[in-house]
Amino acid sequence: MDVLWAPWRMLYINQTNTDEGCIFCTKPQHDPAQDAEQLILYRGKHCFVLMNLYPYNTGHLLVAPYAHLASLEALPDATAMELMRLTQRCERALGAALNPDGFNLGVNEGKVAGAGFPGHVHLHIVPRWNGDTNFMPVIGDVKVMPEFLQQTYAKIHAQLLPLVEAPSAESSMPPTPAVG
């Protein structure tokens, strides 16, 4: 029998203290000098990007607004727009850094929908590769992560920063007239 060691998973399995508050509210309150330690890849005006501490796959990112709002519907237009633009740039950065074959994008609104933090909407970006699901998660109920989080952080960070700091083509376009 092969034994797979993933001791970092035990932190998640044994996690019983839910009194620490909402990670999407507390993490951005840390000093930006601690962003790498907090796995925050980018801070925008209304939203920020961070790596999932317990990823479904290598490079699993979360894009979240700073505002503690429970649904996409509740987001102000500027926040919703930045969330989507950051998602686009994250896909591009992940593509350059990790070369995935595709992505799963998802938002779980509410506890019944699987939201771990049901009061704070956030978007998951999960890179996928052909053959990334095999017998391990199906039979062994184990997910093998091939790279340390900090190594993945460095790869994605190097690709994401130029994308979010450069002026976008959209910003040079005239505003769309309001309808109604």
N, CA, C and O of each residue as an XYZ file, in Angstrom:
720
protein
N       0.841     -1.186      0.000
C       0.000      0.000      0.000
C       0.881      1.243      0.000
O       1.825      1.347      0.783
N       0.564      2.186     -0.887
C       1.265      3.460     -0.920
C       0.633      4.400      0.096
O      -0.584      4.397      0.285
N       1.459      5.197      0.742
C       0.969      6.178      1.706
C       1.275      7.562      1.156
O       2.412      7.858      0.790
N       0.271      8.391      1.102
C       0.434      9.755      0.624
C       0.357     10.688      1.829
O      -0.645     10.708      2.543
N       1.415     11.458      2.049
C       1.446     12.394      3.163
C       1.005     13.768      2.700
O       1.609     14.335      1.790
N      -0.024     14.307      3.302
C      -0.482     15.666      3.042
C      -0.890     16.271      4.387
O      -2.065     16.569      4.603
N       0.082     16.454      5.293
C      -0.255     16.887      6.655
C      -0.919     18.252      6.735
O      -1.621     18.529      7.707
N      -0.721     19.111      5.749
C      -1.376     20.411      5.759
C      -2.885     20.268      5.719
O      -3.595     21.146      6.208
N      -3.404     19.167      5.139
C      -4.846     18.945      5.044
C      -5.481     18.802      6.423
O      -6.647     19.149      6.609
N      -4.717     18.291      7.393
C      -5.260     18.074      8.731
C      -5.684     19.404      9.366
O      -6.624     19.431     10.160
N      -5.012     20.491      9.033
C      -5.429     21.802      9.541
C      -6.864     22.098      9.130
O      -7.648     22.609      9.929
N      -7.207     21.781      7.893
C      -8.556     22.013      7.395
C      -9.546     21.031      8.007
O     -10.639     21.420      8.421
N      -9.163     19.757      8.063
C     -10.048     18.726      8.598
C     -10.393     19.012     10.053
O     -11.545     18.865     10.462
N      -9.403     19.418     10.832
C      -9.610     19.670     12.267
C     -10.081     21.077     12.589
O     -10.252     21.427     13.756
N     -10.287     21.868     11.576
C     -10.688     23.257     11.791
C     -12.058     23.299     12.467
O     -13.073     22.946     11.866
N     -12.067     23.735     13.718
C     -13.329     23.809     14.453
C     -13.634     25.228     14.897
O     -14.770     25.533     15.259
N     -12.631     26.100     14.873
C     -12.842     27.467     15.333
C     -13.387     28.312     14.186
O     -12.646     28.741     13.303
N     -14.687     28.539     14.220
C     -15.306     29.367     13.192
C     -15.557     30.782     13.715
O     -16.253     31.573     13.078
N     -14.984     31.091     14.880
C     -15.170     32.418     15.476
C     -14.175     33.439     14.937
O     -14.197     34.597     15.356
N     -13.307     33.033     14.020
C     -12.289     33.942     13.511
C     -12.854     34.968     12.551
O     -12.147     35.893     12.151
N     -14.101     34.825     12.178
C     -14.722     35.792     11.292
C     -14.585     35.409      9.837
O     -14.142     34.312      9.497
N     -14.967     36.315      9.012
C     -14.976     36.107      7.569
C     -13.577     36.367      7.016
O     -13.043     37.465      7.174
N     -12.984     35.373      6.375
C     -11.624     35.541      5.836
C     -11.573     36.628      4.766
O     -10.535     37.259      4.567
N     -12.690     36.846      4.081
C     -12.707     37.852      3.026
C     -12.780     39.264      3.605
O     -12.547     40.244      2.897
N     -13.097     39.360      4.875
C     -13.060     40.647      5.576
C     -11.750     40.819      6.338
O     -11.194     41.917      6.370
N     -11.251     39.740      6.954
C     -10.069     39.863      7.808
C      -8.749     39.861      7.029
O      -7.840     40.616      7.371
N      -8.629     39.034      5.997
C      -7.353     38.954      5.274
C      -6.909     40.291      4.681
O      -5.743     40.655      4.830
N      -7.804     41.042      4.007
C      -7.323     42.305      3.443
C      -7.011     43.376      4.492
O      -6.442     44.416      4.160
N      -7.375     43.133      5.744
C      -7.048     44.092      6.808
C      -5.591     43.989      7.236
O      -5.079     44.888      7.903
N      -4.912     42.897      6.859
C      -3.495     42.756      7.176
C      -2.687     43.776      6.378
O      -3.131     44.282      5.348
N      -1.508     44.056      6.877
C      -0.576     44.959      6.191
C      -0.273     44.389      4.797
O       0.037     43.203      4.682
N      -0.354     45.202      3.741
C      -0.029     44.714      2.394
C       1.356     44.078      2.285
O       1.595     43.282      1.378
N       2.266     44.415      3.192
C       3.581     43.775      3.199
C       3.471     42.281      3.507
O       4.401     41.523      3.234
N       2.337     41.855      4.073
C       2.101     40.443      4.399
C       1.271     39.732      3.335
O       0.794     38.622      3.573
N       1.090     40.343      2.174
C       0.234     39.746      1.150
C       0.681     38.348      0.749
O      -0.163     37.465      0.595
N       1.969     38.118      0.575
C       2.431     36.785      0.190
C       2.093     35.766      1.274
O       1.671     34.651      0.967
N       2.274     36.139      2.529
C       1.937     35.258      3.649
C       0.428     34.987      3.704
O       0.008     33.879      4.039
N      -0.370     35.983      3.380
C      -1.836     35.857      3.391
C      -2.370     35.270      2.081
O      -3.570     35.033      1.944
N      -1.466     35.037      1.119
C      -1.793     34.512     -0.213
C      -2.645     35.482     -1.033
O      -3.369     35.068     -1.939
N      -2.554     36.777     -0.709
C      -3.245     37.797     -1.500
C      -2.345     38.154     -2.683
O      -1.223     38.631     -2.509
N      -2.855     37.916     -3.875
C      -2.081     38.158     -5.095
C      -2.220     39.580     -5.604
O      -1.288     40.128     -6.192
N      -3.393     40.185     -5.377
C      -3.635     41.518     -5.909
C      -4.735     42.196     -5.105
O      -5.697     41.557     -4.681
N      -4.578     43.500     -4.903
C      -5.590     44.333     -4.250
C      -6.048     45.385     -5.249
O      -5.254     46.218     -5.688
N      -7.319     45.347     -5.606
C      -7.886     46.353     -6.484
C      -8.616     47.413     -5.679
O      -8.487     47.471     -4.457
N      -9.375     48.241     -6.358
C     -10.133     49.299     -5.693
C     -11.323     48.728     -4.922
O     -11.590     49.152     -3.798
N     -12.046     47.761     -5.521
C     -13.253     47.202     -4.915
C     -13.123     45.721     -4.572
O     -13.891     45.207     -3.759
N     -12.162     45.031     -5.180
C     -12.017     43.580     -5.029
C     -10.547     43.213     -4.884
O      -9.655     44.006     -5.184
N     -10.321     42.000     -4.419
C      -8.963     41.490     -4.317
C      -8.938     40.026     -4.750
O      -9.972     39.363     -4.826
N      -7.717     39.537     -5.033
C      -7.518     38.170     -5.503
C      -6.631     37.454     -4.493
O      -5.597     37.982     -4.084
N      -7.033     36.255     -4.092
C      -6.196     35.467     -3.218
C      -6.251     34.006     -3.620
O      -7.179     33.558     -4.294
N      -5.238     33.280     -3.191
C      -5.208     31.850     -3.433
C      -6.029     31.157     -2.355
O      -6.086     31.609     -1.212
N      -6.662     30.057     -2.738
C      -7.406     29.255     -1.772
C      -6.404     28.449     -0.953
O      -5.581     27.724     -1.513
N      -6.471     28.575      0.372
C      -5.568     27.863      1.265
C      -5.791     26.357      1.194
O      -4.876     25.581      1.469
N      -7.001     25.938      0.828
C      -7.350     24.525      0.700
C      -7.861     24.286     -0.723
O      -9.055     24.069     -0.933
N      -6.943     24.328     -1.701
C      -7.351     24.351     -3.108
C      -7.947     23.044     -3.610
O      -7.573     21.956     -3.172
N      -8.879     23.182     -4.538
C      -9.425     22.035     -5.261
C      -8.407     21.532     -6.264
O      -8.383     20.344     -6.586
N      -7.564     22.431     -6.761
C      -6.542     22.107     -7.739
C      -5.436     23.152     -7.609
O      -5.656     24.215     -7.027
N      -4.261     22.865     -8.140
C      -3.160     23.819     -8.130
C      -3.609     25.119     -8.808
O      -4.180     25.092     -9.898
N      -3.349     26.245     -8.160
C      -3.686     27.545     -8.735
C      -5.104     28.007     -8.459
O      -5.542     28.996     -9.046
N      -5.841     27.326     -7.585
C      -7.226     27.705     -7.264
C      -7.237     29.105     -6.641
O      -6.690     29.322     -5.560
N      -7.870     30.046     -7.344
C      -7.935     31.435     -6.897
C      -9.348     31.815     -6.481
O     -10.323     31.182     -6.885
N      -9.439     32.853     -5.672
C     -10.701     33.432     -5.241
C     -10.659     34.926     -5.535
O      -9.676     35.595     -5.219
N     -11.706     35.442     -6.130
C     -11.832     36.880     -6.357
C     -13.005     37.332     -5.505
O     -14.120     36.831     -5.653
N     -12.751     38.280     -4.614
C     -13.782     38.697     -3.659
C     -13.832     40.213     -3.542
O     -12.804     40.883     -3.644
N     -15.025     40.752     -3.330
C     -15.125     42.185     -3.039
C     -14.693     42.433     -1.592
O     -14.749     41.531     -0.756
N     -14.269     43.640     -1.315
C     -13.964     44.002      0.070
C     -15.253     44.078      0.887
O     -15.259     43.756      2.075
N     -16.331     44.498      0.254
C     -17.612     44.655      0.944
C     -18.185     43.287      1.305
O     -18.186     42.368      0.486
N     -18.660     43.166      2.512
C     -19.264     41.925      3.009
C     -20.713     41.867      2.527
O     -21.640     42.278      3.225
N     -20.879     41.342      1.307
C     -22.194     41.220      0.685
C     -22.405     39.767      0.299
O     -21.456     39.086     -0.092
N     -23.641     39.283      0.404
C     -23.921     37.855      0.277
C     -24.149     37.363     -1.144
O     -24.131     36.152     -1.367
N     -24.360     38.241     -2.110
C     -24.692     37.758     -3.455
C     -24.143     38.685     -4.530
O     -23.832     39.849     -4.277
N     -24.032     38.141     -5.730
C     -23.633     38.970     -6.874
C     -24.646     40.081     -7.102
O     -24.292     41.204     -7.461
N     -25.900     39.751     -6.888
C     -26.990     40.712     -7.077
C     -26.812     41.956     -6.196
O     -27.224     43.052     -6.574
N     -26.203     41.782     -5.033
C     -26.037     42.886     -4.087
C     -24.850     43.789     -4.411
O     -24.720     44.866     -3.828
N     -23.979     43.367     -5.334
C     -22.780     44.152     -5.630
C     -23.112     45.425     -6.394
O     -23.900     45.386     -7.339
N     -22.529     46.548     -6.004
C     -22.632     47.755     -6.819
C     -21.999     47.488     -8.186
O     -21.129     46.626     -8.311
N     -22.429     48.216     -9.195
C     -21.958     47.989    -10.564
C     -20.434     48.041    -10.681
O     -19.841     47.190    -11.344
N     -19.805     49.010    -10.059
C     -18.346     49.145    -10.164
C     -17.639     47.928     -9.560
O     -16.612     47.488    -10.076
N     -18.176     47.398     -8.493
C     -17.594     46.226     -7.843
C     -17.779     44.994     -8.720
O     -16.846     44.211     -8.899
N     -18.976     44.821     -9.264
C     -19.254     43.674    -10.144
C     -18.355     43.721    -11.378
O     -17.848     42.690    -11.820
N     -18.160     44.905    -11.928
C     -17.311     45.043    -13.110
C     -15.867     44.696    -12.778
O     -15.206     43.986    -13.536
N     -15.378     45.193    -11.650
C     -14.001     44.886    -11.276
C     -13.847     43.394    -10.983
O     -12.822     42.812    -11.338
N     -14.812     42.770    -10.361
C     -14.762     41.340    -10.077
C     -14.612     40.545    -11.380
O     -13.803     39.620    -11.456
N     -15.381     40.904    -12.387
C     -15.308     40.193    -13.668
C     -14.006     40.491    -14.409
O     -13.413     39.590    -15.004
N     -13.561     41.739    -14.378
C     -12.292     42.076    -15.049
C     -11.123     41.371    -14.379
O     -10.219     40.888    -15.061
N     -11.130     41.304    -13.056
C     -10.065     40.578    -12.359
C     -10.130     39.089    -12.690
O      -9.093     38.437    -12.817
N     -11.326     38.554    -12.829
C     -11.469     37.147    -13.196
C     -10.854     36.894    -14.569
O     -10.147     35.905    -14.760
N     -11.118     37.782    -15.522
C     -10.518     37.651    -16.856
C      -8.995     37.671    -16.775
O      -8.323     36.852    -17.403
N      -8.464     38.594    -16.012
C      -7.011     38.730    -15.911
C      -6.397     37.555    -15.163
O      -5.282     37.133    -15.470
N      -7.123     37.027    -14.182
C      -6.638     35.843    -13.470
C      -6.573     34.638    -14.397
O      -5.617     33.865    -14.345
N      -7.585     34.474    -15.247
C      -7.543     33.374    -16.217
C      -6.309     33.507    -17.112
O      -5.612     32.525    -17.371
N      -6.049     34.723    -17.577
C      -4.891     34.960    -18.449
C      -3.591     34.671    -17.695
O      -2.688     34.036    -18.240
N      -3.492     35.131    -16.453
C      -2.285     34.906    -15.658
C      -2.091     33.422    -15.354
O      -0.977     32.907    -15.442
N      -3.174     32.741    -14.998
C      -3.078     31.307    -14.733
C      -2.672     30.549    -15.995
O      -1.896     29.595    -15.933
N      -3.202     30.982    -17.137
C      -2.830     30.352    -18.396
C      -1.341     30.474    -18.670
O      -0.697     29.509    -19.082
N      -0.795     31.665    -18.439
C       0.629     31.892    -18.670
C       1.502     31.194    -17.627
O       2.572     30.680    -17.954
N       1.047     31.175    -16.370
C       1.856     30.619    -15.285
C       1.798     29.098    -15.218
O       2.810     28.456    -14.936
N       0.624     28.507    -15.475
C       0.433     27.082    -15.214
C      -0.004     26.266    -16.432
O      -0.005     25.036    -16.383
N      -0.375     26.938    -17.517
C      -0.785     26.282    -18.749
C      -1.899     25.239    -18.565
O      -1.745     24.099    -19.003
N      -3.017     25.610    -17.925
C      -4.116     24.646    -17.776
C      -4.845     24.437    -19.110
O      -4.720     25.238    -20.036
N      -5.598     23.353    -19.181
C      -6.392     23.051    -20.372
C      -7.768     23.703    -20.319
O      -8.453     23.779    -21.339
N      -8.177     24.171    -19.156
C      -9.478     24.816    -18.998
C      -9.634     25.337    -17.585
O      -8.699     25.291    -16.785
N     -10.829     25.835    -17.284
C     -11.123     26.410    -15.972
C     -12.529     26.033    -15.538
O     -13.423     25.870    -16.369
N     -12.717     25.897    -14.246
C     -14.043     25.908    -13.647
C     -14.158     27.246    -12.944
O     -13.281     27.622    -12.167
N     -15.246     27.970    -13.219
C     -15.544     29.222    -12.533
C     -16.828     29.005    -11.765
O     -17.768     28.404    -12.285
N     -16.881     29.489    -10.527
C     -18.100     29.260     -9.771
C     -18.299     30.210     -8.620
O     -17.352     30.725     -8.026
N     -19.577     30.428     -8.322
C     -19.995     31.222     -7.173
C     -21.034     30.393     -6.429
O     -22.030     29.969     -7.015
N     -20.808     30.166     -5.154
C     -21.759     29.443     -4.314
C     -22.423     30.457     -3.395
O     -21.793     30.950     -2.460
N     -23.667     30.766     -3.646
C     -24.375     31.750     -2.825
C     -25.264     31.031     -1.824
O     -26.203     30.328     -2.198
N     -24.958     31.216     -0.553
C     -25.731     30.607      0.519
C     -25.155     29.280      0.974
O     -24.522     28.563      0.199
N     -25.381     28.966      2.228
C     -24.862     27.726      2.821
C     -25.384     26.497      2.083
O     -24.633     25.548      1.860
N     -26.672     26.504      1.699
C     -27.263     25.365      1.007
C     -26.596     25.127     -0.349
O     -26.625     24.008     -0.860
N     -26.001     26.158     -0.933
C     -25.313     26.034     -2.224
C     -23.848     25.644     -2.058
O     -23.131     25.487     -3.045
N     -23.403     25.488     -0.811
C     -22.034     25.060     -0.565
C     -21.068     26.164     -0.205
O     -19.862     25.923     -0.147
N     -21.559     27.372      0.038
C     -20.676     28.484      0.394
C     -20.065     28.264      1.772
O     -20.783     28.085      2.756
N     -18.736     28.278      1.836
C     -18.049     28.167      3.117
C     -18.170     29.436      3.936
O     -18.126     29.389      5.166
N     -18.321     30.563      3.272
C     -18.548     31.863      3.898
C     -19.793     32.453      3.248
O     -19.685     33.314      2.374
N     -20.973     32.001      3.665
C     -22.201     32.360      2.956
C     -22.551     33.843      2.970
O     -23.353     34.282      2.147
N     -21.984     34.618      3.866
C     -22.301     36.033      3.925
C     -21.449     36.904      3.032
O     -21.700     38.103      2.913
N     -20.427     36.310      2.390
C     -19.490     37.110      1.595
C     -19.284     36.429      0.244
O     -18.578     35.425      0.143
N     -19.900     36.980     -0.773
C     -19.803     36.401     -2.111
C     -18.362     36.439     -2.615
O     -17.629     37.395     -2.362
N     -17.974     35.404     -3.319
C     -16.646     35.337     -3.925
C     -16.712     34.372     -5.094
O     -17.554     33.475     -5.130
N     -15.817     34.565     -6.048
C     -15.794     33.755     -7.256
C     -14.568     32.846     -7.237
O     -13.447     33.296     -7.001
N     -14.800     31.561     -7.490
C     -13.721     30.572     -7.553
C     -13.237     30.455     -8.997
O     -14.038     30.404     -9.930
N     -11.918     30.413     -9.165
C     -11.309     30.119    -10.462
C     -10.421     28.898    -10.233
O      -9.412     28.975     -9.532
N     -10.806     27.774    -10.830
C     -10.079     26.521    -10.625
C      -9.486     26.059    -11.960
O     -10.224     25.658    -12.860
N      -8.154     26.115    -12.091
C      -7.529     25.604    -13.312
C      -7.737     24.095    -13.416
O      -7.736     23.384    -12.411
N      -7.914     23.624    -14.641
C      -8.121     22.195    -14.874
C      -7.188     21.720    -15.982
O      -6.880     22.467    -16.911
N      -6.743     20.476    -15.876
C      -5.894     19.836    -16.865
C      -6.517     18.521    -17.278
O      -7.157     17.845    -16.472
N      -6.328     18.160    -18.539
C      -6.799     16.854    -18.992
C      -6.199     15.781    -18.092
O      -4.984     15.731    -17.900
N      -7.047     14.931    -17.547
C      -6.578     13.841    -16.698
C      -6.273     14.240    -15.274
O      -5.676     13.449    -14.543
N      -6.664     15.462    -14.831
C      -6.324     15.864    -13.453
C      -7.174     15.159    -12.404
O      -6.848     15.211    -11.218
N      -8.235     14.513    -12.806
C      -9.010     13.694    -11.876
C      -8.724     12.242    -12.218
O      -8.918     11.804    -13.352
N      -8.259     11.504    -11.217
C      -7.930     10.104    -11.432
C      -8.486      9.274    -10.280
O      -9.436      9.696     -9.621
N      -7.927      8.137    -10.034
C      -8.444      7.247     -9.000
C      -8.276      7.798     -7.590
O      -9.018      7.403     -6.691
N      -7.321      8.700     -7.374
C      -7.054      9.182     -6.012
C      -8.289      9.822     -5.365
O      -8.672      9.402     -4.272
N      -8.930     10.819     -5.991
C     -10.096     11.401     -5.327
C     -11.321     10.493     -5.366
O     -12.188     10.581     -4.497
N     -11.396      9.623     -6.372
C     -12.570      8.775     -6.511
C     -12.526      7.614     -5.524
O     -13.499      7.370     -4.811
N     -11.411      6.899     -5.479
C     -11.302      5.713     -4.626
C     -10.672      6.047     -3.275
O     -11.143      5.592     -2.233
N      -9.608      6.844     -3.302
C      -8.872      7.118     -2.074
C      -9.367      8.315     -1.298
O      -8.899      8.558     -0.186
N     -10.312      9.081     -1.855
C     -10.817     10.291     -1.219
C      -9.665     11.225     -0.834
O      -9.656     11.825      0.240
N      -8.686     11.327     -1.757
C      -7.490     12.128     -1.543
C      -7.216     12.924     -2.815
O      -7.332     12.394     -3.920
N      -6.861     14.169     -2.663
C      -6.453     14.999     -3.795
C      -4.959     15.241     -3.667
O      -4.493     15.705     -2.626
N      -4.213     14.937     -4.701
C      -2.770     15.133     -4.697
C      -2.468     16.512     -5.265
O      -2.845     16.817     -6.397
N      -1.793     17.341     -4.489
C      -1.393     18.667     -4.935
C       0.100     18.604     -5.267
O       0.912     18.331     -4.384
N       0.470     18.852     -6.520
C       1.846     18.634     -6.947
C       2.832     19.749     -6.623
O       4.016     19.624     -6.935
N       2.376     20.829     -6.010
C       3.272     21.968     -5.810
C       2.888     22.695     -4.524
O       1.710     22.763     -4.172
N       3.891     23.240     -3.820
C       3.640     24.033     -2.628
C       2.919     25.328     -2.997
O       3.144     25.879     -4.074
N       2.054     25.814     -2.104
C       1.282     27.032     -2.366
C       2.176     28.220     -2.690
O       1.860     28.984     -3.603
N       3.271     28.398     -1.979
C       4.128     29.563     -2.209
C       4.800     29.512     -3.583
O       5.042     30.560     -4.181
N       5.106     28.319     -4.094
C       5.669     28.211     -5.444
C       4.620     28.618     -6.481
O       4.923     29.343     -7.428
N       3.391     28.148     -6.295
C       2.309     28.507     -7.209
C       2.021     29.998     -7.111
O       1.798     30.655     -8.128
N       2.023     30.538     -5.890
C       1.806     31.972     -5.664
C       2.796     32.790     -6.503
O       2.400     33.725     -7.199
N       4.082     32.435     -6.433
C       5.111     33.198     -7.147
C       4.882     33.162     -8.662
O       5.054     34.178     -9.335
N       4.501     32.022     -9.193
C       4.253     31.904    -10.636
C       3.072     32.774    -11.069
O       3.155     33.508    -12.054
N       1.977     32.680    -10.322
C       0.772     33.429    -10.693
C       0.985     34.927    -10.485
O       0.586     35.733    -11.325
N       1.611     35.299     -9.372
C       1.860     36.708     -9.054
C       2.663     37.375    -10.160
O       2.363     38.501    -10.557
N       3.681     36.686    -10.659
C       4.525     37.248    -11.721
C       3.728     37.498    -13.003
O       4.037     38.426    -13.750
N       2.724     36.692    -13.258
C       1.914     36.858    -14.465
C       0.754     37.817    -14.263
O       0.360     38.509    -15.201
N       0.197     37.872    -13.051
C      -0.999     38.675    -12.789
C      -0.695     40.169    -12.690
O      -1.448     40.985    -13.222
N       0.379     40.536    -12.026
C       0.657     41.960    -11.806
C       0.719     42.777    -13.086
O       0.104     43.842    -13.140
N       1.428     42.338    -14.118
C       1.438     43.146    -15.347
C       0.047     43.283    -15.975
O      -0.251     44.292    -16.614
N      -0.790     42.283    -15.797
C      -2.122     42.316    -16.398
C      -3.069     43.279    -15.693
O      -3.886     43.933    -16.342
N      -2.967     43.371    -14.375
C      -3.894     44.230    -13.639
C      -3.376     45.653    -13.503
O      -4.153     46.576    -13.257
N      -2.071     45.838    -13.661
C      -1.524     47.186    -13.525
C      -1.468     47.941    -14.846
O      -1.376     49.169    -14.855
N      -1.523     47.218    -15.964
C      -1.504     47.869    -17.275
C      -2.892     48.403    -17.592
O      -3.892     47.772    -17.250
N      -2.963     49.557    -18.241
C      -4.288     50.049    -18.636
C      -4.914     49.067    -19.608
O      -4.248     48.555    -20.508
N      -6.186     48.813    -19.421
C      -6.880     47.860    -20.282
C      -7.465     48.577    -21.487
O      -7.640     49.795    -21.476
N      -7.763     47.813    -22.518
C      -8.407     48.362    -23.710
C      -9.767     48.928    -23.345
O     -10.211     49.917    -23.929
N     -10.436     48.295    -22.369
C     -11.761     48.759    -21.977
C     -11.714     50.157    -21.365
O     -12.644     50.945    -21.539
N     -10.612     50.470    -20.636
C     -10.563     51.762    -19.951
C     -10.420     52.920    -20.929
O     -10.719     54.061    -20.579
N      -9.963     52.641    -22.158
C      -9.816     53.718    -23.127
C     -11.069     53.901    -23.976
O     -11.134     54.806    -24.808
N     -12.048     53.054    -23.766
C     -13.283     53.147    -24.532
C     -14.223     54.141    -23.882
O     -14.217     54.279    -22.658
N     -15.037     54.840    -24.671
C     -15.976     55.767    -24.063
C     -17.010     54.997    -23.238
O     -17.305     53.844    -23.552
N     -17.557     55.606    -22.204
C     -18.537     54.912    -21.368
C     -19.792     54.573    -22.170
O     -20.188     55.301    -23.081
N     -20.392     53.465    -21.809
C     -21.635     53.038    -22.443
C     -22.763     53.894    -21.888
O     -22.869     54.051    -20.672
N     -23.613     54.455    -22.755
C     -24.705     55.278    -22.243
C     -25.668     54.448    -21.407
O     -25.900     53.273    -21.687
N     -26.217     55.070    -20.388
C     -27.171     54.383    -19.514
C     -28.485     54.147    -20.279
O     -28.933     54.982    -21.064
N     -29.069     52.997    -20.021
C     -30.338     52.647    -20.656
C     -31.463     52.934    -19.654
O     -31.343     52.643    -18.464
N     -32.526     53.496    -20.149
C     -33.687     53.670    -19.277
C     -33.842     55.035    -18.877
O     -34.772     55.360    -18.140
